[in-house]
């Protein structure tokens, strides 16, 4: 398996994998996949990845979304990782998440967060393995198919980007991000 940047050309396969995740009812509050243009606008232009199988099929994807439009949160992003049903349990999610972490840090992101349904044990496991820690549980944060659902809030702080123990030598700079 190898990883490549996710582009608009990959959208039909990426969307199909997203829809497989939605079908589990434990991957997202969304109940319908957006069109490419909407998805593209909602995600950072960097740190978009697909996983390609040895058979040259897209078997997973990962991307980052901004958590806020306020500049002080420019280095904070929310993680999305989805794996095709046929490829689950083969390490695809772990590889995507590890590469997403590296890409986020290369692009100035100091905090990654994820909101995961507590029933989605595989996702919680791969995030913990990638250095995410549980920072809370949001009880009955939203309704999903008429049922109030909790999410576990996870966070990963970079050890190479962002906050340091020593005061800055110069005025702090603001990390800018761009969405389409």
Secondary structure by P-SEA (a helix, b strand, c coil): cbbbbbcccaaaaaaaaaaaaaaacccccccccccaaaaaaacccccbbbbbcccccccccccccccccccccccbbbbbbbbcccccccaaaaaaaaaaaaaaaaacccbbbbbbcccaaaaaaaaaaaccccccccccccccccbbbbbbbbbbbbcccccccccccccbbbbbbbcc
